[in-house]
């Protein structure tokens, strides 16, 4: 029996490493749920996801993509996220508002370790997830070896739902370990039911027993039946799988190929049966089901013609276009299908839409008519810390002000970027998650804001200091008519410990230097410290003025 969500939209996010095939699976899901008539191919540059110029150029996701569809009268939203760790902020933010995560991986045991950070993040936030082993048509490894490698990186027990049927080393179908039915993959059509292969009886029964024993760890009644060798009802097994998945206690594992459309229907049926509703997800985030209408932002985007768009998940009530949220008037409610936006009169609880022209909200913020956020909300993930930096400047000097504003917009879209001005070196420093991350930022500046920039490694802000104390005598004399200028000072300069900065001490006695001239001496020292003998700022010294005239 499918999980009840009261007719509300449910949301699944696709996560997983680079090259695992998430965008191809995203395309297959949209095709299977009626959103697109023809599945695009990444190599042809015609997929719904990866629609930006930066993604098309690399044939890889550089930002998340959202699509919607309907499966067996249930409404769904799917979010495809980048696999490159340098764009990991999108994955983290999208997973926070999703009802379930589909962790997509390749059928190679050696690559299983790449899933570890994603699985740890999902477990840390209690996000239900299943694993979809993709590209099974190109697999030369046994599922047993794959499961062992995946279990090594998962803190939750795994439960294999299917075993593949092979003919001459080619996977032609699968056996469902709950229904005890065999299916053959069909080109361009759903899998067809076939007889259970007689030569696989021992293998699938062994795999089924392992699945049931894993489930029995969470169900004493099932454990008793297994000990008494009583065959459990299929409905009981389905319900146990669904409940343990929703509680993030267990991770089901499915097989298939997004590009060939293998296993996609089985995945959709599993999602339909097992995925919790938006109320459970809201509760996971510390938001109760009662109260005024509420939506939460998980990403922003600044488009050339539409301005700022806020991607949101609606948690409660309904929100109409033109309503006031957080003291700002909403201007546009849009359903999302890749780069396309479809205007809607409003959105209801469960929906994932884009709100137009709300200036203030950022990822993690909640939007309500009163402008108040509920108490006890779960913490939104902190932005990823930058690990790589470049210095940028506009090729056209007249674009410097425009550059600063455009960078602020891109940082708002992806908070794992950082911007700072290095006053010592007079450079604008942009930090991010790596070389590709920062190259994409430069390309976005050109493609979306018509800004060409030069970049280089940041200059090193070297500092100068001294190792031992010295005394210095300086005299200034200038006669140009009238009273002229004269100054004579004697100072003692001492090194300070690292990070102490600058200290100035006036030790003049007897008025040899009039008191009103003392600040000028200190200012002169500070001016010299801006550029020492080697051309760099002087730091960590103490200057004592002890004589002069």
KAQUIQUI-V28252 format. One record per backbone hydrogen bond with DSSP energy under -1.0 kcal/mol. CO is the residue of the C=O (numbers start at 1). NH is the residue of the N-H. Records with the same first field share a line. If there is no record, write none. Layout:
BEGIN
CO = NH  NH
END
This chain:
BEGIN
5 = 8
10 = 77
11 = 99  100
12 = 79
13 = 102
14 = 81
15 = 104
17 = 20
21 = 25
22 = 26
23 = 27
24 = 28
25 = 29
26 = 30
27 = 31
28 = 32
29 = 33
30 = 35
31 = 34
33 = 70
41 = 46
42 = 45
52 = 56
53 = 57
54 = 58
55 = 59  60
65 = 80
66 = 338
67 = 78
69 = 76
71 = 74
74 = 71
75 = 10
76 = 69
77 = 12
78 = 67
79 = 14
80 = 65
84 = 87
85 = 88
88 = 92
89 = 93
90 = 94
91 = 95
92 = 96
94 = 97
100 = 13
101 = 130
102 = 15
103 = 132
105 = 134
106 = 108
108 = 111
109 = 112
111 = 114
112 = 115
113 = 116
115 = 119
116 = 120
117 = 121
118 = 122
119 = 123
120 = 124
121 = 125
122 = 127
123 = 126
128 = 101
130 = 103
131 = 254
132 = 105
133 = 256
135 = 138
136 = 139
142 = 146
143 = 147
144 = 148
145 = 149
146 = 150
147 = 151
148 = 152
150 = 153
157 = 251
159 = 253
161 = 177
163 = 175
165 = 172  173
167 = 170
170 = 167
172 = 185
173 = 165
174 = 183
175 = 163
176 = 180
181 = 176
182 = 194
183 = 174
184 = 192
186 = 189
192 = 184
197 = 200
200 = 204
201 = 205
202 = 206
203 = 207
204 = 208
205 = 209
206 = 210
207 = 211
208 = 212
209 = 213
210 = 214
211 = 215
212 = 216
215 = 218
219 = 223
220 = 224
221 = 225
222 = 226
223 = 227
224 = 228
225 = 230
226 = 229
233 = 237
234 = 238
235 = 239
236 = 240
237 = 241
238 = 242
239 = 243
240 = 244
241 = 245
242 = 246
243 = 247
244 = 249  250
245 = 248
251 = 159
252 = 131
253 = 161
254 = 133
256 = 136
257 = 262
262 = 257
263 = 267
264 = 268
265 = 269
266 = 270
267 = 271
268 = 272
269 = 273
270 = 274
271 = 275
272 = 3
277 = 281
278 = 282
279 = 283
280 = 284
281 = 285
282 = 287
283 = 286
285 = 378
294 = 315  316
295 = 367
296 = 313
297 = 364
299 = 311
301 = 309
303 = 307
307 = 303
308 = 357
309 = 301
310 = 355
311 = 298  299
312 = 353
313 = 296
314 = 350
316 = 294
317 = 349
319 = 347
320 = 323
323 = 330
325 = 328
328 = 325
332 = 356
333 = 344
334 = 354
335 = 342
337 = 340
340 = 337
342 = 335
345 = 321
347 = 319
348 = 351
351 = 314
353 = 312
354 = 334
355 = 310
356 = 331
362 = 365
365 = 297
367 = 295
368 = 326
388 = 432
390 = 430
391 = 456
393 = 454
396 = 399
397 = 400
399 = 403
400 = 404
401 = 405
402 = 406
403 = 407
404 = 408
405 = 409
406 = 410
407 = 411
408 = 412
409 = 413
410 = 414
414 = 417
418 = 431
420 = 429
421 = 423
422 = 426  427
427 = 422
428 = 392
429 = 420
430 = 390
431 = 418
432 = 387  388
434 = 438
435 = 439
436 = 440
437 = 441
438 = 442
439 = 443
440 = 444
441 = 445
442 = 446
443 = 447
444 = 448
445 = 449  451
452 = 395
454 = 393
456 = 391
460 = 462
464 = 539
470 = 493
472 = 491
474 = 489
476 = 487
478 = 485
485 = 478
487 = 476
488 = 549
489 = 474
490 = 546  547
491 = 472
492 = 544
493 = 470
494 = 542
497 = 500
501 = 541
503 = 543
505 = 545
514 = 517
515 = 518
517 = 521
518 = 522
519 = 523
520 = 524
521 = 525
522 = 526
523 = 527
524 = 528
525 = 529
528 = 531
529 = 538
532 = 535
536 = 532
537 = 464
540 = 496
541 = 503
542 = 494
543 = 505
544 = 492
545 = 507
547 = 490
END
